[in-house]
């Protein structure tokens, strides 16, 4: 009897968590000025240089266009990271007009 109540409750809780995470983490195509996960297809256009202590942009879906407009991504200033990192299954991605700079401490 307890198993039949617990399993639907676990499934319902998981679905709520997935919904809330998707609500919080969903990106909106358009002008951007901060590092973020790009998880909605469309064109993203940088409006200024961006900085990240680790990875700046994570590409999490297909059909992303990232137009840097000549701006700079300064990344990995205090942790290991990438300027742009794509998830494993991304096949369609366009990156244009962008400069990357990996921060390195001088000794």
Order of alpha helices (4+ residues) and beta strands (2+ residues): alpha-beta-beta-beta-beta-beta-beta-beta-beta-beta-beta
